[in-house]
Amino acid sequence: MSLLGILGGLGPLASAEFLDTLYRLNVGKTEQSAPACVLYSDPSIPDRTAAIRAGDTRELLAAFVAALQKLVAAGAGRILVACVTIHHLLPELPADLRRRLVSLLDLAFAEIAAAPRPLLLLATSGTREARIFERHEGWDAVAPSIRSLDPGDQESLHRLIYDRLKTNQPLGGVLAELEPLLPKYGAQGFLFGCTELHLLSRAIERETGAFDPRIVDPLVIAARDYWKIVG
């Protein structure tokens, strides 16, 4: 069984919540049966959207590779990166690192393919501008299920992610702001294409006792399927 490495800090709140989710979904009869993992959280890694918009990802790539190498040195056999936007750089990674990665897009697309329904993609503007989802090899199979925000709504969402979720502002009312987007775009649920949105998944779970079945959240899927991932 592979030790799971988690690259966090992009941002730190999302990866901290993922670690909590991982254990809450995988607590057995004894603590010794819970998942083994190593988290490396480095918030100093350059902003992903800023690098993509600047057209220069060299510094970002160097920091990404260095962080992954630290996880490998710590014994990680599989590595999950708690950031969707940085998936833009996966094709540029050395092969020995790339083969260890657990793609959040792979997890999301498999979930959608198993239960197709109209979903509204919520992601950073960096992810949208780099067409990270559309460039994935599984896109054609799920594309009929995915709705995308218009430029105005996309910019509003990006500001919400950066100004409220990343800065630990109160989450009350955030989901209520997003709900009207579903009928506007003819969607039945959300595809969380940014790991910061996992904060909303956890807020809903804490309030209701369950994750919202309308939401496809790759971090929830990763936590749920931990044993499959580490093999």
Buried (B, 14 or more C-beta within 10 A) or exposed (E): EBBBBBBBBBBBBBBBBBBEBBBEBBEEEEEEEEBEBBBBBBEEBBBBBEBBEEEEBEEBBEBBBEBBEBBBEEEBBBBBBBBBBBBBBBEEBEEEBBEBBBBBBBBBBBBBEEEEEBBBBBBBBBBBBBEBBEEBEBBEBBEEBBBBBEEEBBEBBBEBBBEBBBEEEEBEEBBEEBEEBBEEBEBEBBBBBBBBBBBBBBBBBEEEEEBBEBBBBBBBBBBBBBEEBBE
